[in-house]
Amino acid sequence: METLPVNLVGEKDTSQPQQQWEKNPQENLDSTTQIRQQPQDPPTEILELRVSPNLASQILEKPQGTEKLASGLQGDSAKSHGSTSEMPEPLQASDLWYCPDGSFVKKIIIRGHGLDKPKLGSCCRVLAFGFPFGSGLPEGWTEITMGLGPWREGTWGELIEKCLESMCQGEEAELQLSEHSESPFRLTLASFTQGRDSWELEASEKEALAREERARGTELFRAGNPEGAARCYGRALRLLLTLPPPGPPERTVLHANLAACQLLLGQPQLAAQSCDRVLEREPDHLKALYRRGVAQAALGNLEKATADLRKVLAVDPKNRAAQEELGKVIIQQKKQDAGLAQGLRKMFG
């Protein structure tokens, strides 16, 4: 009994092609050779871009649609620029002015116009806000004269004058003091009259102004205000320093008086320097020698202090102040020597 082949499900029947291959092997070989020799073109892929005719016709027939879109973008850009213009401008380095002596920093709020600034003798109309009571500058609008008037003798007088010297007409500024952490003080310079620089003054005018400053400083010193007196003496010296050397002899008196103020203000280093200026011109100036001796003692330079005080007593043996100060220096020197000797004994004993 002959058994028929069974085809499994999913399996192809390859018996018929096999039989055809066996019947005509030569023809199949020739056809295979032709297929191998025939060049084949590489397969190509065609990407069709299909555009809706209705949409294309709308764009071509209504070009204002694209113009509207472009205008809308420009409008958004304009809006963004407008928003940035409303933001406050960043603070620039030119908007800050640092006082050379480090006493305050000025921040310009509203820029002034022009290049001229108040000078000596300028009458200024200013608006002050936030300054403490007793500053010498009342709240609200007031008129002050640069270089003249009692307003300069207060604690804030010199600071305000320095600030006004750096301001232009119409300028509004805030002042932040280095030693104050409170809110800044505001100062506005509305207008001012023409003044003169110190170098524009005649020598006689400078000497006259210096004498006025010296007299006012002496009044303040006797009234118990060494700080105000020191300002007056300092302004007088600045006027006289611009004169050709050797300058008027009044400079020595001003330096000596300034040294007395500096000692009372607890500034022995500055006092010693002021006395040096006096002794350069007059080596036997007794007040300068005495005050420099006191300053050297405060600085701990006991040998230099002893030398200056002995010079005073050599000329004026009955000088009570020099005697008392020299006695203090000698006691301090003995204590210092005793402490040094005790330290040496501990070190080498």
Contacts in CASP RR format, 6 or more apart in sequence:
PFRMAT RR
TARGET T0000
AUTHOR 0000-0000-0000
METHOD contacts of the structure
MODEL  1
METLPVNLVGEKDTSQPQQQWEKNPQENLDSTTQIRQQPQDPPTEILELR
VSPNLASQILEKPQGTEKLASGLQGDSAKSHGSTSEMPEPLQASDLWYCP
DGSFVKKIIIRGHGLDKPKLGSCCRVLAFGFPFGSGLPEGWTEITMGLGP
WREGTWGELIEKCLESMCQGEEAELQLSEHSESPFRLTLASFTQGRDSWE
LEASEKEALAREERARGTELFRAGNPEGAARCYGRALRLLLTLPPPGPPE
RTVLHANLAACQLLLGQPQLAAQSCDRVLEREPDHLKALYRRGVAQAALG
NLEKATADLRKVLAVDPKNRAAQEELGKVIIQQKKQDAGLAQGLRKMFG
5 15 0 8 1.000
7 13 0 8 1.000
21 28 0 8 1.000
59 66 0 8 1.000
91 107 0 8 1.000
95 107 0 8 1.000
95 108 0 8 1.000
96 105 0 8 1.000
96 106 0 8 1.000
96 107 0 8 1.000
96 108 0 8 1.000
97 105 0 8 1.000
97 106 0 8 1.000
97 108 0 8 1.000
97 166 0 8 1.000
98 105 0 8 1.000
98 106 0 8 1.000
99 105 0 8 1.000
99 106 0 8 1.000
99 162 0 8 1.000
99 163 0 8 1.000
101 162 0 8 1.000
102 178 0 8 1.000
103 159 0 8 1.000
103 162 0 8 1.000
103 177 0 8 1.000
103 178 0 8 1.000
104 159 0 8 1.000
104 162 0 8 1.000
104 163 0 8 1.000
104 175 0 8 1.000
104 176 0 8 1.000
104 177 0 8 1.000
104 178 0 8 1.000
105 175 0 8 1.000
105 176 0 8 1.000
105 178 0 8 1.000
106 163 0 8 1.000
106 166 0 8 1.000
106 173 0 8 1.000
106 174 0 8 1.000
106 175 0 8 1.000
107 173 0 8 1.000
107 174 0 8 1.000
107 175 0 8 1.000
107 176 0 8 1.000
107 184 0 8 1.000
108 171 0 8 1.000
108 172 0 8 1.000
108 173 0 8 1.000
109 172 0 8 1.000
109 173 0 8 1.000
109 174 0 8 1.000
109 186 0 8 1.000
110 170 0 8 1.000
110 171 0 8 1.000
110 172 0 8 1.000
110 188 0 8 1.000
111 168 0 8 1.000
111 171 0 8 1.000
112 167 0 8 1.000
112 168 0 8 1.000
112 169 0 8 1.000
112 170 0 8 1.000
112 171 0 8 1.000
113 168 0 8 1.000
113 169 0 8 1.000
113 170 0 8 1.000
114 168 0 8 1.000
114 169 0 8 1.000
115 168 0 8 1.000
116 168 0 8 1.000
116 169 0 8 1.000
116 194 0 8 1.000
117 164 0 8 1.000
117 165 0 8 1.000
117 166 0 8 1.000
117 167 0 8 1.000
117 168 0 8 1.000
118 124 0 8 1.000
118 146 0 8 1.000
118 164 0 8 1.000
118 165 0 8 1.000
118 167 0 8 1.000
118 189 0 8 1.000
118 192 0 8 1.000
118 195 0 8 1.000
119 146 0 8 1.000
119 165 0 8 1.000
119 194 0 8 1.000
119 195 0 8 1.000
119 196 0 8 1.000
119 197 0 8 1.000
120 146 0 8 1.000
120 147 0 8 1.000
120 195 0 8 1.000
120 196 0 8 1.000
120 197 0 8 1.000
120 198 0 8 1.000
120 201 0 8 1.000
121 145 0 8 1.000
121 146 0 8 1.000
121 147 0 8 1.000
121 148 0 8 1.000
121 193 0 8 1.000
121 195 0 8 1.000
121 196 0 8 1.000
122 145 0 8 1.000
122 146 0 8 1.000
122 192 0 8 1.000
122 193 0 8 1.000
122 194 0 8 1.000
122 195 0 8 1.000
123 143 0 8 1.000
123 144 0 8 1.000
123 145 0 8 1.000
123 146 0 8 1.000
123 192 0 8 1.000
123 193 0 8 1.000
124 143 0 8 1.000
124 144 0 8 1.000
124 145 0 8 1.000
124 146 0 8 1.000
124 164 0 8 1.000
124 189 0 8 1.000
124 191 0 8 1.000
124 192 0 8 1.000
124 193 0 8 1.000
125 141 0 8 1.000
125 142 0 8 1.000
125 143 0 8 1.000
125 189 0 8 1.000
125 190 0 8 1.000
125 191 0 8 1.000
125 192 0 8 1.000
126 137 0 8 1.000
126 141 0 8 1.000
126 142 0 8 1.000
126 143 0 8 1.000
126 144 0 8 1.000
126 164 0 8 1.000
126 187 0 8 1.000
126 188 0 8 1.000
126 189 0 8 1.000
126 190 0 8 1.000
127 140 0 8 1.000
127 141 0 8 1.000
127 142 0 8 1.000
127 187 0 8 1.000
127 188 0 8 1.000
127 190 0 8 1.000
128 135 0 8 1.000
128 137 0 8 1.000
128 138 0 8 1.000
128 139 0 8 1.000
128 140 0 8 1.000
128 142 0 8 1.000
128 160 0 8 1.000
128 185 0 8 1.000
128 186 0 8 1.000
128 187 0 8 1.000
128 188 0 8 1.000
129 139 0 8 1.000
129 140 0 8 1.000
129 185 0 8 1.000
129 186 0 8 1.000
129 187 0 8 1.000
129 188 0 8 1.000
130 139 0 8 1.000
130 183 0 8 1.000
130 185 0 8 1.000
130 186 0 8 1.000
131 137 0 8 1.000
131 139 0 8 1.000
131 156 0 8 1.000
131 185 0 8 1.000
132 156 0 8 1.000
134 154 0 8 1.000
134 155 0 8 1.000
134 156 0 8 1.000
135 154 0 8 1.000
135 155 0 8 1.000
135 156 0 8 1.000
135 157 0 8 1.000
135 160 0 8 1.000
136 150 0 8 1.000
136 151 0 8 1.000
136 154 0 8 1.000
136 156 0 8 1.000
136 157 0 8 1.000
137 144 0 8 1.000
137 151 0 8 1.000
137 156 0 8 1.000
137 157 0 8 1.000
137 160 0 8 1.000
141 190 0 8 1.000
144 151 0 8 1.000
146 161 0 8 1.000
146 164 0 8 1.000
146 165 0 8 1.000
146 192 0 8 1.000
146 195 0 8 1.000
147 161 0 8 1.000
147 235 0 8 1.000
151 157 0 8 1.000
151 160 0 8 1.000
152 158 0 8 1.000
152 161 0 8 1.000
152 231 0 8 1.000
153 216 0 8 1.000
153 220 0 8 1.000
153 225 0 8 1.000
153 228 0 8 1.000
153 231 0 8 1.000
153 232 0 8 1.000
154 228 0 8 1.000
155 227 0 8 1.000
157 231 0 8 1.000
158 231 0 8 1.000
159 175 0 8 1.000
159 177 0 8 1.000
160 187 0 8 1.000
163 173 0 8 1.000
163 175 0 8 1.000
163 187 0 8 1.000
164 187 0 8 1.000
164 189 0 8 1.000
167 173 0 8 1.000
167 187 0 8 1.000
167 189 0 8 1.000
168 189 0 8 1.000
169 189 0 8 1.000
169 190 0 8 1.000
169 191 0 8 1.000
169 192 0 8 1.000
170 188 0 8 1.000
170 189 0 8 1.000
170 190 0 8 1.000
170 191 0 8 1.000
171 188 0 8 1.000
171 189 0 8 1.000
172 186 0 8 1.000
172 187 0 8 1.000
172 188 0 8 1.000
172 189 0 8 1.000
173 186 0 8 1.000
173 187 0 8 1.000
173 188 0 8 1.000
174 184 0 8 1.000
174 185 0 8 1.000
174 186 0 8 1.000
174 187 0 8 1.000
175 184 0 8 1.000
175 185 0 8 1.000
175 186 0 8 1.000
175 187 0 8 1.000
176 184 0 8 1.000
177 185 0 8 1.000
198 206 0 8 1.000
198 238 0 8 1.000
198 239 0 8 1.000
198 242 0 8 1.000
199 242 0 8 1.000
201 209 0 8 1.000
201 239 0 8 1.000
203 243 0 8 1.000
206 239 0 8 1.000
206 240 0 8 1.000
206 242 0 8 1.000
206 243 0 8 1.000
207 239 0 8 1.000
207 240 0 8 1.000
207 243 0 8 1.000
207 248 0 8 1.000
207 250 0 8 1.000
209 236 0 8 1.000
209 239 0 8 1.000
210 236 0 8 1.000
210 237 0 8 1.000
210 239 0 8 1.000
210 240 0 8 1.000
210 248 0 8 1.000
210 250 0 8 1.000
210 254 0 8 1.000
211 236 0 8 1.000
211 250 0 8 1.000
213 232 0 8 1.000
213 233 0 8 1.000
213 234 0 8 1.000
213 235 0 8 1.000
213 236 0 8 1.000
213 239 0 8 1.000
214 232 0 8 1.000
214 233 0 8 1.000
214 236 0 8 1.000
214 250 0 8 1.000
214 253 0 8 1.000
214 254 0 8 1.000
214 257 0 8 1.000
216 232 0 8 1.000
217 228 0 8 1.000
217 229 0 8 1.000
217 232 0 8 1.000
217 233 0 8 1.000
217 257 0 8 1.000
218 229 0 8 1.000
218 257 0 8 1.000
220 226 0 8 1.000
220 228 0 8 1.000
220 229 0 8 1.000
220 232 0 8 1.000
221 229 0 8 1.000
221 257 0 8 1.000
221 260 0 8 1.000
221 261 0 8 1.000
226 260 0 8 1.000
226 261 0 8 1.000
226 264 0 8 1.000
226 265 0 8 1.000
227 261 0 8 1.000
227 265 0 8 1.000
228 261 0 8 1.000
229 257 0 8 1.000
229 261 0 8 1.000
230 258 0 8 1.000
230 261 0 8 1.000
230 262 0 8 1.000
230 265 0 8 1.000
233 254 0 8 1.000
233 257 0 8 1.000
233 258 0 8 1.000
233 261 0 8 1.000
234 254 0 8 1.000
234 258 0 8 1.000
236 254 0 8 1.000
237 251 0 8 1.000
237 254 0 8 1.000
237 255 0 8 1.000
237 258 0 8 1.000
240 247 0 8 1.000
240 248 0 8 1.000
240 250 0 8 1.000
240 251 0 8 1.000
240 254 0 8 1.000
241 251 0 8 1.000
246 281 0 8 1.000
249 281 0 8 1.000
251 277 0 8 1.000
251 281 0 8 1.000
252 277 0 8 1.000
252 278 0 8 1.000
252 281 0 8 1.000
252 282 0 8 1.000
252 285 0 8 1.000
252 288 0 8 1.000
255 274 0 8 1.000
255 275 0 8 1.000
255 277 0 8 1.000
255 278 0 8 1.000
255 288 0 8 1.000
256 274 0 8 1.000
256 275 0 8 1.000
256 278 0 8 1.000
256 285 0 8 1.000
256 287 0 8 1.000
256 288 0 8 1.000
256 291 0 8 1.000
258 274 0 8 1.000
259 270 0 8 1.000
259 271 0 8 1.000
259 272 0 8 1.000
259 274 0 8 1.000
259 275 0 8 1.000
259 278 0 8 1.000
259 288 0 8 1.000
259 291 0 8 1.000
259 292 0 8 1.000
259 295 0 8 1.000
260 271 0 8 1.000
260 287 0 8 1.000
260 291 0 8 1.000
262 268 0 8 1.000
262 270 0 8 1.000
262 271 0 8 1.000
262 274 0 8 1.000
263 271 0 8 1.000
263 291 0 8 1.000
263 294 0 8 1.000
263 295 0 8 1.000
263 298 0 8 1.000
266 298 0 8 1.000
268 294 0 8 1.000
268 295 0 8 1.000
268 296 0 8 1.000
268 298 0 8 1.000
268 299 0 8 1.000
269 295 0 8 1.000
269 299 0 8 1.000
271 291 0 8 1.000
271 292 0 8 1.000
271 294 0 8 1.000
271 295 0 8 1.000
272 292 0 8 1.000
272 295 0 8 1.000
272 296 0 8 1.000
272 299 0 8 1.000
275 288 0 8 1.000
275 289 0 8 1.000
275 291 0 8 1.000
275 292 0 8 1.000
275 295 0 8 1.000
276 292 0 8 1.000
278 285 0 8 1.000
278 288 0 8 1.000
279 285 0 8 1.000
279 288 0 8 1.000
279 289 0 8 1.000
279 292 0 8 1.000
282 288 0 8 1.000
284 311 0 8 1.000
284 315 0 8 1.000
286 312 0 8 1.000
286 315 0 8 1.000
286 316 0 8 1.000
286 319 0 8 1.000
289 308 0 8 1.000
289 309 0 8 1.000
289 311 0 8 1.000
289 312 0 8 1.000
290 308 0 8 1.000
290 309 0 8 1.000
290 312 0 8 1.000
290 319 0 8 1.000
290 321 0 8 1.000
290 322 0 8 1.000
290 325 0 8 1.000
292 308 0 8 1.000
293 304 0 8 1.000
293 305 0 8 1.000
293 308 0 8 1.000
293 309 0 8 1.000
293 325 0 8 1.000
294 305 0 8 1.000
294 325 0 8 1.000
296 302 0 8 1.000
296 304 0 8 1.000
296 305 0 8 1.000
296 308 0 8 1.000
297 305 0 8 1.000
297 325 0 8 1.000
297 328 0 8 1.000
297 329 0 8 1.000
297 332 0 8 1.000
302 329 0 8 1.000
302 332 0 8 1.000
302 333 0 8 1.000
302 336 0 8 1.000
305 325 0 8 1.000
305 329 0 8 1.000
306 326 0 8 1.000
306 329 0 8 1.000
306 330 0 8 1.000
306 333 0 8 1.000
309 322 0 8 1.000
309 325 0 8 1.000
309 326 0 8 1.000
309 329 0 8 1.000
310 326 0 8 1.000
312 319 0 8 1.000
312 322 0 8 1.000
313 319 0 8 1.000
313 322 0 8 1.000
313 323 0 8 1.000
313 326 0 8 1.000
316 322 0 8 1.000
END
